């Protein structure tokens, strides 16, 4: 996998809201794959890579944040719509 590029700081709020609310998300990855999964939490590895932890079909999976292209909450009363995630503009 390529060298980690931190997510734009302003976009972290959307991920945190999705995780706090446990939103079901349509997740678009930069390689064109799509997943439908529940947002669980975010985490940072010891080498400073950031991940969103999702749950899909009863199993948890980590997705590195710089692999995300867009997220769209599927919950009826979600606090935001489709968010396109961009390249890094802040370091960690």
Backbone torsions as a table, in degrees:
resi	resn	phi	psi	omega
1	UNK	NA	154.2	-177.7
2	UNK	-71.2	166.0	176.7
3	UNK	-60.1	136.7	-176.4
4	UNK	-65.5	134.4	175.0
5	UNK	-117.1	113.4	-177.6
6	UNK	-57.8	146.5	178.2
7	UNK	-71.9	147.0	174.6
8	UNK	-51.3	129.2	-175.1
9	UNK	-55.9	-39.3	-177.9
10	UNK	-63.8	-24.1	-176.1
11	UNK	-84.6	-14.8	178.2
12	UNK	-59.6	-34.2	-179.0
13	UNK	-57.0	-41.3	179.9
14	UNK	-63.9	-41.1	178.0
15	UNK	-65.3	-41.2	179.4
16	UNK	-64.5	-42.3	177.5
17	UNK	-62.1	-45.5	-180.0
18	UNK	-58.4	-41.2	179.9
19	UNK	-72.2	-44.2	179.8
20	UNK	-61.0	-38.1	-178.0
21	UNK	-88.2	-9.3	-179.1
22	UNK	64.2	37.6	-177.3
23	UNK	-62.5	143.2	166.0
24	UNK	-80.6	127.5	-174.2
25	UNK	-120.3	145.3	162.5
26	UNK	-92.0	113.8	-174.5
27	UNK	-107.9	123.4	176.9
28	UNK	-106.0	124.7	179.2
29	UNK	-95.9	159.3	-176.7
30	UNK	-66.2	-19.9	178.4
31	UNK	-87.1	5.0	177.2
32	UNK	96.1	-11.6	177.6
33	UNK	-68.0	153.1	175.5
34	UNK	-129.5	141.9	177.7
35	UNK	-131.8	149.4	167.8
36	UNK	-115.9	119.2	-175.0
37	UNK	-155.8	162.0	177.9
38	UNK	-90.5	132.5	176.3
39	UNK	-73.9	128.7	-178.1
40	UNK	-107.1	-58.7	-178.1
41	UNK	-164.6	176.9	170.6
42	UNK	-117.7	156.8	177.6
43	UNK	-149.6	157.8	176.8
44	UNK	-120.0	129.7	179.7
45	UNK	-78.6	170.4	-179.1
46	UNK	-64.1	-23.1	177.4
47	UNK	-98.4	20.8	171.3
48	UNK	73.1	16.9	171.6
49	UNK	-83.0	139.9	-177.7
50	UNK	-106.8	144.2	-176.3
51	UNK	-135.4	151.1	166.1
52	UNK	-105.4	130.4	177.2
53	UNK	-93.5	125.7	179.9
54	UNK	-120.3	161.6	174.2
55	UNK	-122.9	128.6	-178.5
56	UNK	-140.2	122.6	179.6
57	UNK	55.2	39.2	176.2
58	UNK	81.0	-1.2	179.7
59	UNK	-116.1	141.0	177.3
60	UNK	-90.9	149.2	-179.2
61	UNK	-144.6	144.1	174.4
62	UNK	-97.9	135.7	173.0
63	UNK	-121.2	122.4	178.4
64	UNK	-65.0	133.0	-172.1
65	UNK	-58.9	-32.3	-179.3
66	UNK	-77.5	1.3	174.3
67	UNK	-96.6	-7.0	179.0
68	UNK	-81.5	133.5	172.3
69	UNK	-98.4	-47.5	-179.0
70	UNK	-156.7	155.5	172.8
71	UNK	-129.9	142.6	176.8
72	UNK	-133.3	116.7	176.3
73	UNK	-67.1	138.8	179.5
74	UNK	-100.7	-4.3	179.5
75	UNK	-72.9	139.1	-175.3
76	UNK	-58.8	-38.0	-175.7
77	UNK	-106.9	31.6	-178.8
78	UNK	-60.4	149.7	-177.4
79	UNK	-82.2	-6.5	178.2
80	UNK	-152.4	165.5	177.2
81	UNK	-102.5	-151.0	-178.9
82	UNK	-62.4	131.1	178.3
83	UNK	-120.6	122.2	174.2
84	UNK	-88.9	125.8	-178.5
85	UNK	-94.5	136.3	-174.0
86	UNK	-112.9	177.7	179.2
87	UNK	-64.2	166.5	-173.9
88	UNK	-63.5	144.0	170.5
89	UNK	-135.0	2.6	176.4
90	UNK	-144.8	151.4	177.4
91	UNK	-97.3	168.5	176.6
92	UNK	-117.9	NA	NA
